[in-house]
Amino acid sequence: MNNIDEFLTRGVANIVPNKDGLEKMLRSEKKLNVYAGFDVTAPKLTLGHTVPFRKLQALAELGHNVTFLIGDFTTLIGDTSDKETERKPIAPKQIKKDLETYQKQASKILDFSKIETKFNSKWLNKLTPQEIIQLCQHFSLGDFIGRELIKKRLESGKRVGLHEVLYPAIQGYDHYYLDTDLQIGATEQTFNMNAGRTLQKDLRGKESYFMTLMILEGTDGRKMSKSWGNAIWIEDKPEEMYAKIMSLGDHLIEQYFILVTSVPMEEVKEKVAKSKKEPLAIKKELAFQIVKEMHSEKDAQRAQEAFEKTFQEQKPEFKTEVSAKENLAQTISQVVGSVSEAKRLISQGAVDISGATVYDPTLKVNSGDEIKVGTQTFVKVKK
């Protein structure tokens, strides 16, 4: 499989308007203008961010014009594409503070000697009210409120702010301003990226493309989120990152090999097939590979040794058995006395599942899970 074939298929959910047209452009002599945008909603980036980073880096290696776009302006509006409630505004001072380490974290994957960093405030701050009105004339309110989550909020009587309506048009302007050939983003960004294609076609008469990527699931099997306590952070220490990966469900082995490692697809297929019989061994290979790529081979070796010493050679006996309840807090309340006490312990990082600290009291537990509460309580969920 050559580089372009892998780029077009590995971890890709969809290509709009079509894969064939994009492939033709990539195989031509033309240098494409490519970008992915990232709003500044937290000071840390997750392994989920590395999925689009890898696509950007692949295109930079092919010689295209690649932009790592920081949405310092669009963060002020707040994108609610994947939210069931209105996003709380983030103060400019907080955005500036959170930005301080973004490029450093992204450099784990991105080679910034080949990739340019830009901030969309540079051009969006210059838009006049008249220009914003003219921009909005390219879009329909019906299209916006027809989106599933927006429609759901309206039907339930929840507030939808007028600023939210502006977000797709403003993000679409990034696509137009950068004279984009290809934009890369998550599946929930489909509506916003389509807005960019609309402006390119209407204002420049140019066909452009966007690629949506598969969603990386977090340690609890839900989409990896900054707010759900299920994230593996780029800046996690090697030992912590290794342990979190080892806590993943076996069904996520393939997803993580594909999305967050550089292991060739031929090898990935072999490892996935082998994981059916030897899930622990292959998961250790996965954890080692990710820590190696995010830190170093030496760090990965130390993290593996620490994990084996802590969770295999000296594994505690989980003698106390409890029944699985609706969520983690309710489950461990059986041994700590109350749900409120369980939530307090979880929020303080005093609860581990399979060696990984968890912070989400609503996390679903499964039969066979081994839960450590504090330093002395070892609980096994009944099968």
C-alpha positions in Angstrom: 0.0 0.0 0.0 1.5 3.4 -1.0 1.4 6.6 1.0 -1.6 8.0 -0.8 -3.6 4.8 -0.6 -3.1 4.7 3.1 -3.8 8.3 3.6 -7.2 7.9 1.8 -8.3 4.9 3.8 -6.6 4.6 7.2 -9.0 5.8 9.9 -11.1 7.7 7.4 -14.9 7.9 7.9 -15.8 9.8 4.8 -14.5 12.0 2.0 -16.8 14.8 0.6 -17.7 15.1 -2.2 -16.0 11.9 -3.2 -12.8 9.9 -2.8 -12.0 9.6 -6.5 -11.7 13.4 -7.0 -9.4 13.8 -4.0 -7.3 10.9 -5.1 -6.9 12.4 -8.5 -5.7 15.7 -7.0 -3.3 14.0 -4.7 -1.7 12.1 -7.6 -1.4 15.2 -9.7 1.6 17.6 -9.6 -0.5 20.2 -7.7 0.5 21.3 -4.2 -2.7 21.3 -2.2 -3.7 23.8 0.5 -4.7 21.7 3.5 -5.6 22.5 7.1 -7.2 21.2 10.2 -8.5 23.7 12.8 -8.5 23.3 16.6 -10.4 25.5 19.0 -8.8 26.2 22.4 -11.2 24.6 24.9 -8.7 23.1 27.3 -4.9 23.5 28.1 -4.2 19.9 27.2 -4.6 17.8 24.0 -5.6 14.2 23.9 -4.6 11.2 21.9 -7.7 11.9 19.9 -6.1 15.1 18.6 -3.2 13.0 17.2 -5.6 11.4 14.7 -5.9 14.5 12.5 -2.3 15.4 13.3 -1.1 12.2 11.6 -3.1 13.1 8.4 -1.6 16.6 8.4 1.9 15.2 8.8 1.4 12.7 6.0 0.4 15.5 3.6 3.4 17.6 4.7 5.7 14.7 3.9 4.1 14.6 0.5 5.1 18.2 0.0 1.7 19.9 0.3 1.0 23.3 1.9 -0.2 22.3 5.4 -1.7 24.6 8.1 -2.2 23.9 11.7 -4.9 26.3 12.5 -5.6 27.6 16.0 -9.2 28.7 16.4 -8.5 31.5 18.9 -11.4 33.5 17.5 -13.9 30.7 16.9 -13.3 29.5 20.5 -15.0 32.8 21.6 -18.2 31.7 19.8 -18.1 28.1 20.9 -18.9 25.1 18.7 -21.7 22.9 19.9 -21.6 20.4 17.0 -21.3 17.5 19.5 -22.9 19.1 22.5 -26.4 18.8 23.9 -26.2 22.1 25.6 -24.9 25.6 24.8 -21.1 25.8 25.4 -20.0 28.2 28.1 -18.0 31.1 26.8 -14.2 31.0 27.4 -12.5 34.3 28.3 -9.8 35.6 26.0 -7.2 35.4 28.9 -8.0 31.7 29.4 -7.7 31.1 25.7 -4.3 32.8 25.6 -3.1 30.7 28.6 -4.3 27.4 27.2 -2.5 28.2 23.9 0.9 28.3 25.5 1.7 24.6 25.2 -0.5 23.6 22.1 2.3 23.6 19.6 4.7 21.9 22.0 2.1 19.1 22.5 1.3 18.8 18.8 5.0 18.6 17.9 4.9 15.0 19.2 3.4 14.2 15.8 3.8 17.4 13.7 7.1 18.6 12.2 6.6 22.4 12.3 9.5 22.9 9.9 7.1 21.6 7.3 3.8 22.8 8.7 2.7 26.4 9.3 0.8 27.5 12.4 -1.9 30.2 11.9 -4.5 31.9 14.1 -7.9 32.6 12.7 -8.3 35.8 14.8 -5.8 37.3 12.3 -8.5 37.5 9.6 -11.8 37.0 11.5 -11.2 40.1 13.7 -11.1 42.2 10.6 -14.5 41.2 9.3 -16.9 44.1 9.4 -20.6 43.7 10.4 -21.5 44.2 6.7 -19.2 41.4 5.7 -20.5 39.1 8.3 -24.1 39.7 7.1 -23.0 39.0 3.5 -21.3 35.9 4.7 -24.5 34.6 6.4 -26.5 35.1 3.2 -24.9 32.0 1.8 -26.6 29.8 4.4 -30.1 28.8 5.5 -31.4 28.9 9.1 -33.5 25.8 8.2 -30.3 23.9 7.5 -28.9 24.9 10.9 -31.9 24.1 13.0 -32.4 20.8 11.1 -29.2 19.4 12.6 -30.0 16.5 15.0 -28.6 18.0 18.2 -29.9 21.5 17.6 -33.4 20.1 16.7 -33.3 18.0 19.8 -32.5 21.0 22.0 -35.2 23.1 20.4 -37.8 20.4 20.8 -37.0 20.0 24.5 -37.2 23.7 25.1 -33.5 24.3 25.6 -31.9 27.5 24.7 -30.0 27.8 21.3 -28.0 31.1 21.2 -27.9 33.2 18.0 -24.1 33.1 18.2 -24.2 29.3 17.7 -25.9 29.9 14.4 -23.0 32.0 13.3 -20.3 29.4 14.1 -20.6 27.3 10.8 -20.4 30.5 8.7 -17.4 31.8 10.6 -15.6 28.5 10.5 -16.5 28.2 6.8 -14.7 31.6 6.3 -11.5 30.0 7.5 -11.8 27.4 4.7 -12.4 30.2 2.1 -9.7 32.5 3.5 -7.0 29.8 3.3 -8.1 28.9 -0.2 -8.6 25.4 0.9 -8.3 22.3 -1.3 -8.8 19.8 1.6 -9.9 20.3 5.2 -9.5 17.5 7.8 -11.8 17.1 10.8 -13.9 14.9 13.0 -17.3 13.5 11.9 -19.2 15.9 14.0 -17.6 18.7 12.0 -19.4 17.7 8.8 -21.9 20.5 8.8 -19.2 23.2 9.5 -16.8 21.8 6.9 -19.7 21.7 4.3 -20.1 25.5 5.1 -16.5 25.9 4.0 -17.1 24.1 0.7 -20.1 26.2 0.1 -18.1 29.5 0.4 -15.3 28.2 -1.8 -17.8 27.3 -4.5 -19.9 30.5 -4.2 -17.1 33.0 -3.8 -14.3 31.5 -5.7 -16.0 29.0 -8.0 -13.7 26.3 -6.7 -14.4 22.7 -5.8 -12.9 21.7 -2.4 -12.9 18.6 -0.3 -13.0 17.6 3.3 -12.2 14.4 5.1 -13.8 13.2 8.3 -12.0 10.8 10.6 -13.1 7.9 12.8 -13.7 8.9 16.4 -11.2 7.6 19.0 -13.0 6.1 22.0 -11.8 6.9 25.5 -10.9 4.5 28.4 -14.6 4.0 29.1 -15.6 3.2 25.6 -17.3 6.5 24.9 -15.8 9.2 22.6 -12.6 10.5 24.2 -13.6 13.8 25.9 -11.9 16.4 28.0 -14.9 16.6 30.3 -15.8 13.0 30.8 -12.6 11.9 32.6 -11.9 9.2 30.0 -9.1 10.9 28.1 -5.5 9.8 27.5 -3.6 13.0 27.4 -0.6 13.7 25.1 1.3 15.0 28.2 0.5 12.0 30.4 3.6 10.5 32.0 4.8 7.3 30.3 3.7 5.1 33.2 0.3 6.6 33.4 -0.2 6.5 29.6 0.8 2.9 29.5 -1.6 1.9 32.4 -4.5 3.7 30.8 -4.0 1.9 27.5 -3.8 -1.4 29.3 -7.2 -0.6 30.9 -8.9 -0.4 27.5 -11.4 -3.0 26.5 -10.0 -5.6 24.2 -12.4 -4.5 21.4 -10.4 -1.2 21.2 -7.1 -2.8 20.3 -7.7 -2.5 16.6 -9.0 1.0 16.7 -6.0 2.3 18.7 -3.5 0.6 16.4 -5.1 2.1 13.4 -5.7 5.6 14.7 -2.9 6.4 17.1 0.2 4.4 16.0 2.4 4.4 12.9 2.5 0.6 12.7 2.0 -0.4 9.0 -1.5 -1.7 8.2 -0.2 -5.1 7.2 1.3 -5.5 10.7 -1.9 -4.1 12.3 -4.0 -6.8 10.7 -1.6 -9.5 12.0 -1.7 -8.1 15.5 -5.5 -7.8 15.5 -5.8 -11.4 14.4 -3.4 -12.5 17.1 -5.2 -10.4 19.8 -8.2 -12.8 19.5 -6.2 -15.4 21.3 -3.6 -13.3 23.2 -5.3 -10.0 24.0 -3.0 -9.2 27.0 0.2 -9.7 25.0 -1.0 -7.6 22.1 -2.4 -4.9 24.3 1.1 -4.6 25.9 2.6 -4.2 22.4 0.0 -1.5 21.8 0.8 0.3 25.0 4.5 0.1 24.4 4.1 1.4 20.8 2.0 4.4 21.8 4.3 5.4 24.7 7.3 5.0 22.4 5.8 7.3 19.8 4.6 9.9 22.4 7.7 9.8 24.5 10.6 7.4 23.7 11.5 3.7 23.5 13.4 4.0 26.8 10.3 5.5 28.5 8.1 2.8 27.0 10.4 0.1 28.4 10.4 1.7 31.9 6.6 2.1 31.8 6.1 -1.6 30.8 8.4 -2.7 33.6 6.6 -0.6 36.1 3.2 -2.0 34.9 4.3 -5.6 35.1 5.8 -5.1 38.6 2.7 -3.3 39.9 -0.1 -5.1 38.2 1.3 -8.6 37.4 4.1 -9.6 39.7 2.5 -8.0 42.8 -1.1 -8.1 41.8 -3.4 -7.7 44.8 -6.2 -10.1 45.6 -9.6 -8.7 44.8 -11.5 -10.7 47.5 -14.5 -8.5 48.1 -17.2 -9.0 45.5 -20.0 -6.6 44.6 -22.8 -6.5 42.1 -22.6 -4.2 39.1 -25.0 -1.3 39.5 -26.0 1.5 37.1 -22.6 3.2 37.3 -19.2 3.3 39.1 -20.3 5.5 42.0 -23.3 3.3 42.8 -21.2 0.1 42.5 -18.5 1.1 44.9 -21.0 2.8 47.3 -21.6 -0.8 48.4 -18.2 -0.8 50.1 -17.7 2.9 51.0 -21.2 3.5 52.6 -22.8 6.0 50.3 -23.0 7.3 46.7 -21.8 10.8 47.8 -18.7 9.2 49.5 -18.1 7.2 46.3 -18.2 10.4 44.2 -15.8 12.1 46.5 -13.3 9.3 46.3 -13.6 9.2 42.5 -13.2 13.0 42.1 -10.0 12.8 44.2 -8.5 10.1 42.0 -8.7 7.4 44.6 -10.4 4.9 42.4 -8.7 2.7 39.8 -10.1 0.1 37.4 -7.6 -2.4 36.0 -4.7 -0.1 37.1 -6.0 3.1 35.5 -7.3 6.0 37.6 -10.8 7.0 36.7 -12.6 10.3 37.5 -16.1 9.7 36.0 -18.7 8.6 38.6 -21.1 7.7 35.8 -18.7 5.3 34.2 -20.3 1.9 33.4 -18.7 -1.1 35.2 -18.7 -4.6 33.8 -18.6 -8.0 35.3 -15.1 -9.1 36.1 -13.8 -5.5 36.6 -11.2 -5.2 39.3 -11.6 -1.9 41.2 -9.2 -0.5 43.8 -10.7 2.0 46.2 -8.1 4.0 48.2 -5.0 1.9 49.0 -6.5 -1.0 50.9 -9.9 -1.9 49.3 -9.8 -4.3 46.4 -13.2 -5.1 44.8 -14.2 -7.4 42.1 -17.5 -7.0 40.2 -19.4 -10.3 40.2 -19.7 -12.2 36.9 
